[in-house]
Amino acid sequence: MANEVVLLETWASMYGIRVRIALAEKGVKYECKEENLRNKSSLLLQMNPIHKKIPVLIHNGKPICDSAIIVQYIDEVWSHKAPLMPSDPYERAQARFWVDYIDKKVYDTSRKMWLSTGEEHETWRKELISVFKQLEETLGDKPFYGGDTFGFVDVGLISFYSWFYSFEIYGNFKMEAECPKLVAWVKRCMQRETVSKNLPDEKEIYDHAEASKKALELK
Amino acid sequence: MANEVVLLETWASMYGIRVRIALAEKGVKYECKEENLRNKSSLLLQMNPIHKKIPVLIHNGKPICDSAIIVQYIDEVWSHKAPLMPSDPYERAQARFWVDYIDKKVYDTSRKMWLSTGEEHETWRKELISVFKQLEETLGDKPFYGGDTFGFVDVGLISFYSWFYSFEIYGNFKMEAECPKLVAWVKRCMQRETVSKNLPDEKEIYDHAEASKKALELK
C-alpha cells in the first residue's frame, strides 16, 4: 500500500507538534501543509468539516482528526517500531486518562491565565502550577511517563514544552523551581531528535503569543 | 486471575449506563455501588482523586476512570466476545472521533438548553437538534454505527436514550420528526437485552431532571 501522508497544522500548535513527534518516532515521511487559521483552506474544511480544526492527518486520502486520536492511529498503523501505547490494557487506560487530563487542563488553564488579569489571573496561574505539579507527581521517579521508554503521555505533554517559557512569563513563575523533576524529564525528552527537531523555538512561540494577544485585545 | 469488578455510578448517569451496557455485552458480572454525588463516598474520592467523578470501574482493586476509556478497557480485557471496537485502525479512529463528539456535544448542549431561557434557550435547542441531525447523518443507512454490529459508538450514544424524552420536553421538539433514522436505530438497539435492561425509565429520568433543575434554581 502506498503511504501518502499529509499533515495539516500550524507551526505553533502543540497539537500539531504532537503529531509531528509521533510521525518522527515511527520514521514516517510526510508532507506538512501550514494552515492559516484566519483563512482556512478548503482542504481543511473538507477534511475536518465537523470541528474545522488542525491538526488533521490525511493518510492515503482519508482524514483522521484530533491529535490524541491521530497519535493512537499512527501507533496502530506503524506498529513495526517505537510502540507508544503500553501493551497492558490497564496501563493503556491510564495513558489515555493522562493525555485526556493534559488536553482538558494544560491548554484551557494556560489560555485562561494568558487572557485574564487581576484576581482571575492569579486563580488561573495557581491552577496552572498545580496542574504541572500533578503531572510531576504522576511521572514520579520514572524516566518517562511510559516507564523506561518514551510513550503516548510523553508525546502528549512534551508537545507543550515550547510554550513553557511563555507560561513562565505570563504566570511569573519558574518551572525549574516549581517542578524540577518535570524539567529533568524535559531534558531527557530533548535528547531525542524526534522531539528536539520538532519543537519550535520558545522565544518565537512567545513572540507569537504576544502578537496573538494583541490581536485578540484589538477585536 | 480473579475478576472482581465493581462499578461506582449513579443510576441516571448516561456515562454510568454506558459502562453497564459494555459490561453486559461482555457478560461480565459486577457489583454496582450507587454514589450520592452530594456526599461522595471515600471510595470514590480514593479511586478518582483527580476528577472525583463517576463512573469508575474498579477491576481487581485498580480504578479506571472516564466512561469512554472504561469501555475501551472493557473491550480490550474481555476480548473473547462481542468486540466493540472495529478491527481496522482507521475505523477505530473514526469510532473514537464520534464518541468524543457525543461527549463534547450532546451532554453540554443539552445541559445548556436545560438550564437556559429565552433566546439563549432557543440557540441551544437548535444546536441540540443539529447535533442529533449530524449523528443521524453519520449513521447513514447502516443498521448500527458499528456497521452490521453494535459497537463502541452505539454504546456511546444509546446510553443517552433514557434522556431523549426529557430533551424533547425541554426542547419542545420530537425526535421522531427531526431524526427518524436515529429513532429507528434506537429501536434496533433496544432489541438487545444488554441495552433495554440497563436503560432507566424515561419518565423517571424526567422527574429526576425536574427535581435537579429545581434544586439548582434554589441555590
Chai-1 contact restraints between the chains, C-beta under 6 A:
chainA,res_idxA,chainB,res_idxB,connection_type,confidence,min_distance_angstrom,max_distance_angstrom,comment,restraint_id
A,I64,B,A93,contact,1.0,0.0,6.0,A-B,restraint_1
A,C65,B,F97,contact,1.0,0.0,6.0,A-B,restraint_2
A,I69,B,A93,contact,1.0,0.0,6.0,A-B,restraint_3
A,I69,B,R96,contact,1.0,0.0,6.0,A-B,restraint_4
A,I69,B,F97,contact,1.0,0.0,6.0,A-B,restraint_5
A,Y73,B,P89,contact,1.0,0.0,6.0,A-B,restraint_6
A,Y73,B,A93,contact,1.0,0.0,6.0,A-B,restraint_7
A,E76,B,P89,contact,1.0,0.0,6.0,A-B,restraint_8
A,V77,B,P89,contact,1.0,0.0,6.0,A-B,restraint_9
A,P89,B,Y73,contact,1.0,0.0,6.0,A-B,restraint_10
A,P89,B,E76,contact,1.0,0.0,6.0,A-B,restraint_11
A,P89,B,V77,contact,1.0,0.0,6.0,A-B,restraint_12
A,A93,B,I64,contact,1.0,0.0,6.0,A-B,restraint_13
A,A93,B,I69,contact,1.0,0.0,6.0,A-B,restraint_14
A,A93,B,Y73,contact,1.0,0.0,6.0,A-B,restraint_15
A,R96,B,I69,contact,1.0,0.0,6.0,A-B,restraint_16
A,F97,B,C65,contact,1.0,0.0,6.0,A-B,restraint_17
A,F97,B,I69,contact,1.0,0.0,6.0,A-B,restraint_18
